[in-house]
Amino acid sequence: MPVTDKERISNYMVCAISHMLKDKEVVFHGVSSHIPMIGMMLARATHAKDLVHVNIPGGVNPSDVSKEDYSSAGNQIYKTSTASFPLQDVFDLSMRGRLDVAFLSGVQFDLEGNVNASVIGDYKKPKVRLPGGAGSAVLIPTAKKAILWRTKHDKRTFTEKVDFITTRGNVWRMVTPLCVFAFRNGRWELDTIHPTSSLEEVKENTGFPLYYDEIRYTKEPTKEELYLLKKIDPHLNRCLEF
């Protein structure tokens, strides 16, 4: 079957995330996190075999998320795990400085690393009331590194100034359908552009100025990575967030 645009872009995002993870790191993801979850499992299948995968259901290192109806916060990733680690212990772990990476997201992001997951518009009379910070308000400031991702890249999402600061902290990378941002010098800087996009497209869809030293492109997935992705996620659940 031909590869769709969604699959191609999700492959770039998942593989980029996998490359960011190191062996023996303790890494957490929350709900609706198919892309980072598959990235974590790809990392464990390649270069980070001793990475510790923790999550909201409490299962450590799930071995199988290949079923069509699996959820990143469901029972399957608990049943196929090697151990149990409850969510409340993840917060404790992070606040003690022992959580290496937390995968989290939001609805608005600005140049200075602020994240909004609370409201669109005025807080007292919002146009839209969002789910709120939940775990991100604790984990982004306390995890060693927060890797953010978002499957929508436009000026309403990457804005000059967020409508409300839900959280901020140790943001490190941001992965989008167009590019990867790195947080340096107190601001987001353009790190790589996916080969499916261009500098012009990133500029047109970003509401804050782009800072970069040179134009670099995200690495192409290898044949091994594409093969493993078909085994890990045969039903393309990594495309569900688009």
Secondary structure, 3 states (H helix, E strand, C coil): CCCCHHHHHHHHHHHHHHHHCCCCCEEEECCCCHHHHHHHHHHHHCCCCCCEEEECCCEECCCCCCCCCCCCCCCHHHHCCCEECCHHHHHHHHHCCCCCEEEECCCEECCCCCEECCEEECCCCEEEECCCCCCHHHHHHHCCEEEEECCCCCCCCECCCCCCCCECCCEEEEECCCEEEEEECCEEEEEEECCCCCHHHHHHCCCCCCCCCCCCECCCCCHHHHHHHHHHCCCCHHHCCC
